[in-house]
Amino acid sequence: MQFRISVLFLLLNGASYAQKQPFTAAQLFKNEKTNTLQTLPAIKGWADDAHYLLTKGEKTYAVDVKTGQESEHKETGGWAIYPPLSASPDQKGQNLTGSPDGKWLAYTRDSKNLFLTDLKTGQEKQLTTDGSGTVYNGYAAWLYWEEVLGRATQHKAFWWSPDSKYLAFMRFDEGKVPVFAIAGATGQHGYLESQRYPKPGDPNPLVKMGVVEVATGKTVWADYDANADHYFGTPFWTPDSKALWMQWKNRGQDNLKLVAIDPATGSKTELVSETQKTWVDWLTTVHFLSDGKHFIRMSDESGWMHLYLHTMDGKLKNPVTSGNYTVTGVSLVDAKNGLVYFTARKENSARADLYKVKLDGKGLQRLTFGEFSHQVQVSPGGDYFITTYSNLQTPPKLALLDKNGKLIRELGDAKGPDFDKFTIAKTELVRVPTTDGFQLPMTIKYPTNFEPNKRYPVLINIYGGPNAGSVYDRWSYTPAAQWYAQDGLLQVAIDHRASGHFGKTGQNFMHRNLGKWELDDYSTAVKWLVDKGLVDPKKVAITGGSYGGYVTALALTRGADVFTHGIANFGVMDWQLYDTEYTERFMDTPAENPEGYKVSSVLQYADRLKGTLRIVHGTMDDNVHMQNSVQLVDKLETLNKHFEFMIYPGARHGFGTTSKAKHAQAETARFIYRYLLEKPFPAEVWE
């Protein structure tokens, strides 16, 4: 019923569409003013519980929540100014991080050793001395930067205690990690980059956790076997600095332990141990309560991500949330009033809302409103919050509400004065049923000249990895998508059962067989689109990058009876060629799961290719090595299969905003116009 009503809506609005005007290329791509959208006020957080911070130009103002009165706000503290390091220009520090008390600056140098500078005297103190080409202190090995600590850390692997008396750091030894050679083609003779990169089943970096006492420079090591085959995750200092809480995982990644380390001795005390039959994900944070007696942990061990209240010795007191929905984060813990403010995808898995609940799990209340997805900023005391809210049909708005969800005032609207003068493409969220009971979320962006009795070429843009969905009921607008809609392209995003919409229960389907359920669910969605009369079955295109490149290549081979065209960007073509931590989390090792690695490989299905596949890769990709695409190319050539191959010399993983990115965007457009729209390519648009 929902689908038919939506099509009727498009039909009824056909007349109003005719009265509106399409965007020109200059308006979409050359920033020619249209007044369709406008910038929202820049809210950057809270000064205190009664004043939020508003940025205008180079100034920041504190705004009274009750009166709306603005007063200039001066930032205090911070690390904008500090004495120059006592080092030559070729010995610059990395990840300069000030101590909480403002007395010290910690950093690494040459990716090898850890240093301190006294900010009062400028005197430098070297904390480690054994750094080398394979040993790094406080600087993360590639695997840990990419998969464990995260890219945002910029390889930083050290952490100040709140009282500034200790500095914890990780020491990595990559001596046994295999080297992967990445060939550069510049100059007369080219060059090689030697990357320490463990692939499934290979030795991992050895890791130790050290704690330095700043006053003495003495280092103690956490009580773990330095040669053990395990992982350490991001640690958390307790607010009183009496313990460093470490995360430990076994190589199989099905057991996660939270362990308290004594910074003076390195001795450890186990707090929490979680085991799952598939895998356990890292904790991104621990929420310590201000009473000093409790903490809150997030876990999906029930099949859904929820909050759990523990005493400081690790004992579980009670679940704070429960049910078939996903908690996405904690915005505030109000220990004084016994409340937790948190965000969750509860009312609709494609939307996020703010809730509050008592610490004992009772009195759950939704604070946000309407059929919108909300991004919230809660005040320090929990009395107010600001939400940026939207849905697929409504551009973002800003609103201020109190702790009970009562609207105080609207603060901004991104909808411009001329929004209704243009034929902005309509986007709809639908749910596609599978034969085994899932309702797959899918967004459909219709052509602006949509005719219900006409079949359209479709472009499906996906990522596809575990717990990495892309279908949300929030405003989404790009110039390219609008342009394609004006030229008659149906654009679709689909999330499969393991995308996060169905919790860990859905994700577990992917254990030991990456590729199967993603492709099965995407194929189901395409067949639904064809059955509804929307899509031309001879023009079903799919594209994505990284994991999305893998799924695209798999769709054009194993899924060749459904998918006719694809652009596979820098994808993993065989899981034996990617890194240990990510791959083994889902697949185990090749020795433990040989059949799983075999059936998940694109190479296994290369003989089935019959559509038009373009393979794209950067030659210097140090994440998904171009080896992946080269091996697929080799296989296809051996099979005498037709395909397209586009390489980008010197490009890393993804092309960012470089000239390579501009070229890739233009070539994608050429592909769409040639094979899907069958129209002349408007070169002037993509110059």
C-alpha positions in Angstrom: 0.0 0.0 0.0 2.8 2.4 0.9 4.4 2.0 -2.5 1.2 2.6 -4.5 0.3 5.6 -2.5 3.8 7.1 -3.1 3.4 6.6 -6.9 0.0 8.2 -6.8 1.6 11.1 -4.9 4.1 11.5 -7.7 1.3 11.4 -10.3 -0.8 14.0 -8.5 2.2 16.2 -8.2 3.0 15.9 -11.9 1.1 19.1 -12.6 3.0 21.1 -9.9 6.3 19.5 -11.2 5.4 20.9 -14.6 5.1 24.4 -13.1 8.5 24.2 -11.5 11.9 24.5 -13.2 14.8 22.1 -13.4 18.3 23.0 -12.2 20.8 24.1 -14.7 24.3 22.7 -14.8 25.7 26.0 -13.6 23.3 26.0 -10.6 24.2 22.4 -9.6 28.0 22.4 -10.4 29.2 26.0 -10.6 27.6 27.3 -7.4 25.2 29.6 -9.3 22.8 30.9 -6.6 19.3 29.4 -6.4 18.1 30.1 -2.8 16.8 26.6 -2.5 18.9 25.7 0.5 20.6 27.9 3.2 23.1 27.3 5.9 21.9 26.4 9.4 23.2 28.4 12.4 26.5 26.9 13.6 25.8 25.4 17.0 29.1 24.1 18.5 28.0 22.8 21.9 27.2 24.2 25.3 28.9 26.8 27.5 26.9 25.6 30.5 23.5 24.1 31.2 21.7 27.4 30.3 23.8 28.7 27.4 24.5 27.1 24.1 27.4 28.2 21.8 26.7 29.9 18.5 29.5 30.7 16.0 29.2 33.7 13.7 32.2 34.3 11.5 35.2 34.3 13.7 33.3 35.0 17.0 31.5 32.6 19.3 28.5 33.7 21.4 26.8 32.2 24.4 23.1 32.2 23.9 20.7 32.2 26.9 18.2 29.3 26.4 15.3 31.2 28.0 15.7 34.7 26.4 17.8 34.0 23.3 20.1 36.8 24.3 23.6 36.5 22.9 26.9 37.5 24.7 30.4 37.1 23.3 32.0 33.9 24.6 35.8 33.8 25.1 37.4 30.3 25.0 39.7 29.5 27.9 42.4 26.9 28.1 43.4 24.8 25.1 46.7 24.2 23.4 46.9 27.0 20.8 50.2 28.3 22.2 53.2 26.3 23.6 57.0 26.7 23.5 58.8 25.4 20.4 60.1 21.9 20.7 63.9 21.6 21.4 64.4 19.8 18.1 65.7 20.5 14.6 63.3 21.0 11.8 63.8 17.5 10.6 62.8 16.1 14.0 59.3 17.4 14.3 56.9 15.8 16.8 53.9 13.8 15.9 50.5 14.0 17.6 51.4 16.7 20.1 49.1 16.3 23.0 49.0 18.4 26.2 48.6 17.0 29.6 45.3 17.8 31.4 47.2 20.0 33.9 48.8 22.1 31.1 52.3 21.3 32.2 53.5 18.8 29.7 53.4 18.1 26.0 53.6 14.5 24.8 54.5 13.4 21.3 56.3 10.8 19.2 59.2 11.5 16.8 60.0 9.6 13.6 57.2 7.2 14.4 59.5 5.4 16.8 59.9 6.9 20.3 57.9 8.8 22.8 58.9 12.2 24.2 57.8 14.8 26.8 58.4 18.5 26.8 58.1 20.6 30.0 56.1 23.6 28.9 57.5 25.8 31.6 61.2 25.2 30.9 61.1 23.9 27.4 63.2 20.9 28.5 62.7 17.7 26.6 62.6 14.2 28.1 62.9 11.1 26.0 60.7 8.3 27.4 61.6 5.4 25.1 64.8 4.6 23.3 64.3 1.2 21.5 62.3 2.5 18.5 63.4 1.3 15.1 62.2 0.5 11.6 60.0 -2.2 13.1 59.4 -1.0 16.7 57.2 1.9 17.5 56.4 3.4 20.9 53.2 5.5 21.1 52.8 5.4 17.3 50.4 2.8 16.0 51.4 0.1 13.5 49.3 0.2 10.3 47.0 -2.6 11.3 46.1 -0.9 14.6 45.6 2.5 13.0 43.3 1.1 10.3 41.3 -1.4 12.3 41.7 -1.0 16.0 42.4 2.6 17.2 40.9 4.2 14.1 42.1 6.6 11.3 41.1 9.6 13.3 43.9 9.0 15.8 46.6 9.7 13.1 48.5 6.8 14.6 48.5 8.3 18.1 48.8 5.4 20.6 49.4 7.2 24.0 46.9 8.4 26.6 47.3 10.9 29.5 45.9 10.0 32.9 43.3 12.6 34.1 45.7 13.7 36.9 48.6 14.1 34.4 50.9 11.8 36.5 51.0 9.0 34.0 51.2 8.5 30.3 50.1 5.1 28.9 51.3 4.0 25.5 51.4 1.0 23.2 54.6 -0.5 22.0 54.4 -2.3 18.6 56.9 -4.8 17.2 56.4 -5.6 13.5 59.5 -7.7 13.1 57.6 -10.8 12.1 54.9 -9.1 10.1 55.3 -9.9 6.3 56.3 -7.0 4.0 54.0 -6.1 1.1 55.8 -4.2 -1.7 53.9 -1.3 -3.3 55.4 -0.1 -6.6 55.6 3.5 -7.5 56.0 4.4 -11.1 57.3 7.9 -11.0 60.8 8.9 -12.2 63.1 6.9 -14.5 63.5 3.9 -12.3 60.4 3.9 -10.1 60.5 3.0 -6.4 59.1 0.6 -3.8 57.3 1.2 -0.6 57.7 -1.6 1.9 54.6 -2.0 4.0 54.3 -4.2 7.0 50.9 -5.7 6.3 49.6 -8.9 7.9 47.1 -10.9 5.7 44.8 -13.6 7.1 46.8 -16.2 8.9 50.0 -14.1 9.1 51.8 -13.0 12.2 50.4 -9.8 13.7 52.4 -7.0 15.3 53.4 -7.9 18.9 51.9 -5.3 21.3 52.7 -4.2 24.9 51.0 -1.6 27.0 53.4 0.6 29.0 52.6 3.2 31.7 55.2 5.9 32.3 55.3 7.8 35.6 55.9 11.4 34.4 57.8 12.5 37.5 60.4 9.7 37.3 60.3 8.5 33.7 59.9 5.0 35.0 57.9 2.6 32.8 56.0 -0.4 34.0 54.4 -2.9 31.6 50.9 -4.4 31.8 51.1 -8.0 33.0 50.7 -9.7 29.6 52.9 -12.1 27.7 54.9 -9.8 25.3 54.9 -12.6 22.6 51.2 -13.5 22.9 49.0 -13.6 19.8 46.3 -11.2 20.9 44.9 -7.7 20.4 44.7 -4.6 22.7 42.0 -2.0 22.1 41.7 1.6 23.0 42.2 1.9 26.8 40.3 4.1 29.3 41.7 5.8 32.4 39.4 5.9 35.4 38.4 9.4 36.5 40.6 9.1 39.6 43.6 7.9 37.6 44.0 4.9 39.9 43.6 2.4 37.1 44.0 2.1 33.3 41.2 0.0 31.9 42.5 -2.1 29.0 40.6 -4.0 26.3 41.9 -7.4 25.4 40.8 -9.7 22.6 42.0 -13.2 21.5 43.1 -13.7 17.9 39.8 -15.3 17.1 38.0 -12.1 18.3 35.1 -13.9 20.0 36.2 -13.0 23.5 36.6 -9.4 24.8 37.9 -8.7 28.3 37.9 -5.4 30.1 40.8 -5.4 32.5 42.0 -2.9 35.2 45.8 -2.2 35.2 47.5 -0.8 38.3 49.7 2.0 36.8 52.3 1.6 39.6 52.8 -2.2 39.2 51.3 -3.3 35.9 49.2 -6.0 37.7 45.8 -6.7 36.2 42.3 -7.4 37.5 39.6 -8.8 35.1 36.4 -6.8 35.2 34.2 -8.0 32.4 34.5 -10.9 29.9 32.2 -11.1 27.0 32.1 -14.1 24.6 30.0 -14.5 21.4 29.8 -17.4 19.0 30.6 -15.1 16.1 32.7 -12.0 17.0 32.8 -9.3 19.6 33.3 -5.6 18.6 35.6 -3.2 20.5 34.1 -0.8 23.1 34.3 2.7 21.8 34.0 4.2 25.3 33.1 3.5 28.9 30.8 5.9 30.7 31.9 6.4 34.3 29.3 7.7 36.7 30.1 10.8 38.8 29.4 8.7 42.0 32.7 6.9 41.4 30.9 3.6 42.0 29.5 2.6 38.7 30.1 2.6 34.9 28.0 1.9 31.9 29.1 -0.4 29.1 27.6 -0.9 25.6 27.2 -4.4 24.2 25.3 -6.3 21.5 25.6 -9.7 23.2 21.8 -9.9 23.4 21.5 -9.6 19.6 21.0 -5.8 19.9 23.2 -3.0 21.1 22.2 -2.0 24.6 23.4 -0.3 27.8 24.5 -2.2 31.0 25.2 -0.8 34.4 28.1 -2.2 36.3 29.7 -1.6 39.7 33.4 -0.5 39.5 34.6 -4.0 40.2 32.9 -5.2 37.0 29.8 -6.8 38.4 26.6 -6.4 36.4 24.0 -4.5 38.3 21.3 -4.4 35.6 20.6 -3.8 32.0 19.6 -0.1 31.4 18.0 -0.7 28.0 16.6 -3.8 26.3 14.5 -4.8 23.3 14.7 -5.3 19.5 16.4 -1.9 18.7 19.8 -0.4 18.5 21.3 2.0 21.0 23.7 4.3 19.1 25.3 6.3 21.9 25.1 7.9 25.3 24.6 11.6 25.3 24.7 12.2 29.1 24.7 10.2 32.3 23.0 12.2 35.1 24.0 10.1 38.2 22.5 12.6 40.6 19.0 12.1 39.2 19.6 8.5 38.2 19.0 9.1 34.5 20.7 8.2 31.2 20.1 10.2 28.0 20.9 8.1 25.0 20.2 7.9 21.2 18.7 4.9 19.5 17.2 3.6 16.3 14.0 2.4 18.0 10.8 3.8 16.4 12.3 3.2 12.9 15.6 1.5 12.2 16.3 4.3 9.6 15.9 7.1 12.1 17.7 8.2 15.3 15.9 9.6 18.4 16.9 10.9 21.9 15.5 9.1 24.9 16.0 9.2 28.6 15.6 6.2 31.1 16.3 5.6 34.7 19.5 3.8 35.6 17.4 0.8 36.7 15.9 0.6 33.2 12.5 1.9 34.1 10.6 5.0 32.8 11.9 5.0 29.2 10.8 8.2 27.4 11.3 9.5 23.9 12.3 13.1 23.9 12.5 13.9 20.2 9.5 14.2 18.0 7.8 13.4 14.7 8.9 11.1 11.8 12.4 12.6 11.6 15.9 11.5 12.2 17.6 13.6 15.0 21.2 14.6 15.8 21.3 16.0 19.3 23.5 18.0 21.6 22.5 17.7 25.2 23.4 20.3 27.7 25.8 19.4 30.5 23.1 19.1 33.1 20.5 17.5 30.9 18.0 20.3 31.2 18.0 21.1 27.5 19.0 19.7 24.1 19.3 21.0 20.6 18.3 18.8 17.7 19.1 19.0 14.0 16.3 17.0 12.4 15.2 16.0 8.9 13.8 13.3 6.8 14.0 12.4 3.1 11.4 15.0 2.2 12.4 17.7 4.7 15.6 19.7 4.7 17.3 20.0 8.1 15.9 22.2 10.8 17.3 23.2 14.2 15.2 23.3 17.4 15.8 23.9 21.2 13.9 21.6 23.6 13.8 21.1 27.3 14.5 17.8 29.2 10.9 16.6 28.8 10.9 17.1 25.0 8.9 20.4 25.1 9.8 22.7 22.2 11.2 26.0 23.4 12.0 27.6 20.0 13.0 26.8 16.4 16.5 27.9 15.7 17.0 27.5 12.0 15.7 26.0 8.7 17.9 24.9 5.8 14.9 25.2 3.4 15.5 28.3 1.3 12.9 30.8 0.1 13.0 29.4 -3.5 12.9 25.8 -2.5 9.5 25.2 -4.0 10.4 26.8 -7.4 12.6 23.8 -8.5 11.8 20.2 -9.3 13.8 18.6 -6.6 13.9 14.8 -7.0 11.6 12.9 -4.6 13.2 10.2 -2.5 11.1 7.5 -0.7 11.9 4.9 1.9 10.4 1.5 1.3 10.8 -2.0 2.9 11.4 -5.0 0.7 10.4 -8.4 2.1 12.7 -11.4 2.0 11.5 -15.0 1.9 12.8 -15.6 5.4 11.1 -12.6 7.1 13.4 -9.6 6.9 12.1 -6.2 5.7 15.0 -4.7 3.9 15.2 -0.9 3.9 15.6 0.8 0.6 15.6 4.4 -0.6 14.4 5.2 -4.2 15.2 8.6 -5.7 12.8 9.0 -8.6 13.5 10.8 -11.9 12.0 14.3 -11.9 9.9 13.4 -15.0 8.7 10.1 -13.5 6.1 8.1 -15.5 4.5 5.2 -13.6 4.2 3.0 -16.7 7.8 3.4 -17.8 10.7 1.2 -16.8 13.9 3.1 -15.8 17.6 2.3 -15.7 18.7 2.0 -12.1 22.0 2.8 -10.4 22.5 1.1 -7.0 25.1 2.7 -4.8 26.3 0.5 -1.9 29.0 -0.1 0.6 27.7 -3.4 2.0 30.0 -4.2 4.9 28.8 -5.6 8.3 27.0 -3.0 10.4 27.7 -0.3 7.9 24.3 0.7 6.5 23.6 3.6 4.2 19.8 3.8 4.2 18.5 6.4 6.6 15.3 8.6 6.6 17.2 11.9 6.7 17.8 14.7 4.1 20.2 13.6 1.4 20.9 15.9 -1.5 23.8 16.1 -3.9 24.2 18.0 -7.2 25.1 14.8 -9.1 22.1 12.8 -7.8 19.8 15.7 -8.8 21.3 15.9 -12.2 20.9 12.2 -12.9 17.3 12.4 -11.7 16.6 15.1 -14.2 18.1 13.0 -17.0 15.9 10.0 -16.1 18.0 7.8 -13.8 16.4 5.9 -11.0 18.8 5.9 -8.0 18.6 3.3 -5.2 20.4 2.5 -1.9 19.7 -0.9 -0.2 20.7 -2.2 3.2 21.0 -6.0 3.7 20.2 -8.0 6.8 23.6 -7.5 8.3 23.8 -3.7 7.7 22.8 -2.8 11.3 19.1 -2.4 10.9 18.5 -5.8 12.4 21.1 -5.6 15.2 23.8 -8.2 15.8 21.2 -10.8 15.1 21.3 -9.8 11.5 25.0 -9.2 11.4 25.7 -12.8 12.6 24.5 -14.1 9.2 27.8 -12.9 7.7 30.0 -15.0 10.0 32.4 -17.1 8.0 30.7 -16.4 4.7 31.1 -12.8 3.6 29.4 -11.9 0.3 26.5 -14.4 0.4 23.8 -12.6 2.3 24.7 -9.2 0.9 24.3 -10.3 -2.6 21.2 -12.5 -1.9 19.4 -9.5 -0.3 20.5 -7.0 -3.0 19.2 -9.4 -5.6 15.9 -9.8 -3.8 15.6 -6.0 -3.8 16.3 -5.7 -7.5 13.8 -8.4 -8.4 11.2 -6.4 -6.3 11.9 -3.3 -8.3 11.6 -5.2 -11.5 8.3 -6.8 -10.4 6.9 -3.4 -9.5 7.5 -2.3 -13.1 10.0 0.4 -12.0 13.3 -0.9 -13.4 14.5 -2.1 -16.8 16.0 -5.5 -16.1 18.5 -4.9 -18.9 19.9 -1.8 -17.2 20.6 -2.8 -13.5 23.9 -1.0 -12.5 25.6 -1.2 -9.1 28.7 0.6 -7.8 30.7 1.0 -4.6 34.2 1.4 -3.2 36.3 -0.8 -0.9 33.8 -3.3 0.5 31.4 -1.8 -2.0 33.9 -2.6 -4.8 33.9 -6.2 -3.6 30.1 -6.5 -3.6 29.9 -4.8 -7.1 32.4 -7.3 -8.6 30.6 -10.2 -6.9 27.2 -8.9 -8.3 28.6 -8.9 -11.9 29.9 -12.4 -11.5 28.0 -14.5 -9.0 24.9 -12.3 -9.5 25.3 -12.0 -13.2 21.7 -13.0 -13.9 20.4 -10.0 -12.0 23.1 -7.2 -12.4 24.0 -6.0 -15.8 26.5 -3.2 -15.2 28.9 -2.3 -12.4 31.8 0.0 -11.4 34.0 -1.8 -8.8 36.2 0.8 -7.1 39.3 -0.4 -5.2 37.6 -3.5 -3.9 38.7 -6.7 -2.1 38.4 -9.4 -4.6 39.7 -12.3 -2.4 39.6 -12.1 1.4 42.9 -13.8 1.7 44.4 -10.5 0.3 43.0 -8.2 3.0 44.3 -7.6 6.6 44.1 -10.0 9.5 42.0 -8.0 12.1 39.2 -7.1 9.8 39.0 -10.3 7.8 39.5 -12.8 10.6 36.9 -11.0 12.7 34.2 -12.2 10.3 35.9 -15.1 8.5 38.4 -16.7 11.0 41.7 -17.7 9.4 42.0 -19.5 6.0 43.2 -22.6 7.8 40.0 -22.6 10.0 37.6 -21.7 7.2 39.0 -22.8 3.8 35.6 -23.3 2.2 34.4 -19.9 3.4 37.4 -18.1 1.8 36.8 -20.1 -1.4 33.1 -19.3 -1.9 33.5 -15.7 -0.9 36.1 -14.9 -3.5 35.1 -13.0 -6.6 37.8 -15.0 -8.5 35.7 -18.1 -8.0 32.9 -16.7 -10.2 34.8 -14.8 -12.8 33.6 -17.2 -15.5 30.0 -16.1 -15.0 30.7 -12.4 -16.0 28.4 -11.4 -18.9 27.5 -7.8 -18.2 29.7 -4.7 -18.3 32.1 -4.5 -15.4 34.6 -1.7 -14.9 37.4 -2.3 -12.4 39.0 0.8 -10.8 42.0 1.0 -8.6 44.8 3.3 -7.4 48.3 1.9 -7.8 49.5 3.0 -4.4 46.5 1.8 -2.4 48.0 0.7 0.9 44.7 -0.4 2.4 43.1 -2.6 -0.3 46.2 -3.4 -2.4 45.8 -3.1 -6.2 46.9 -6.8 -6.1 43.2 -7.5 -5.6 42.1 -6.0 -8.9 45.1 -7.3 -10.8 44.4 -10.8 -9.8 40.8 -10.4 -11.0 42.0 -8.8 -14.2 44.4 -11.7 -14.7 41.5 -14.2 -14.2 39.2 -12.5 -16.6 41.8 -12.2 -19.3 42.6 -15.9 -19.0 38.9 -16.6 -19.4 38.8 -14.2 -22.4 36.1 -12.1 -20.8 35.4 -8.5 -21.8 35.7 -5.9 -19.0 37.0 -2.4 -18.5 40.0 -1.4 -16.3 40.9 2.0 -15.0 44.0 2.6 -13.0 45.0 5.7 -11.1 48.8 6.1 -10.8 49.9 7.2 -7.4 46.4 7.1 -5.9 45.8 5.7 -2.4 42.6 4.2 -1.0 39.8 6.4 -2.3 40.6 9.5 -4.2 39.4 12.2 -1.8 39.2 15.6 -3.5 42.2 15.2 -5.7 42.3 15.6 -9.5 42.0 11.8 -9.6 38.6 12.1 -7.8 37.4 14.6 -10.4 38.4 12.3 -13.2 36.8 9.3 -11.6 33.6 11.2 -11.2 33.6 12.2 -14.8 34.3 8.7 -16.0 31.5 7.3 -13.8 29.2 9.8 -15.5 30.4 8.7 -19.0 29.6 5.1 -18.0 26.1 6.1 -16.9 25.3 8.1 -20.0 26.7 5.4 -22.4 25.3 2.3 -20.9 22.2 3.3 -18.8 20.8 6.6 -20.1 22.0 6.0 -23.7 22.3 9.8 -24.2 25.2 12.0 -25.4 27.6 12.7 -22.5 27.3 16.4 -21.3 31.1 17.0 -21.1 30.6 20.6 -20.0 28.9 19.5 -16.8 31.9 17.3 -15.6 34.8 19.6 -16.7 
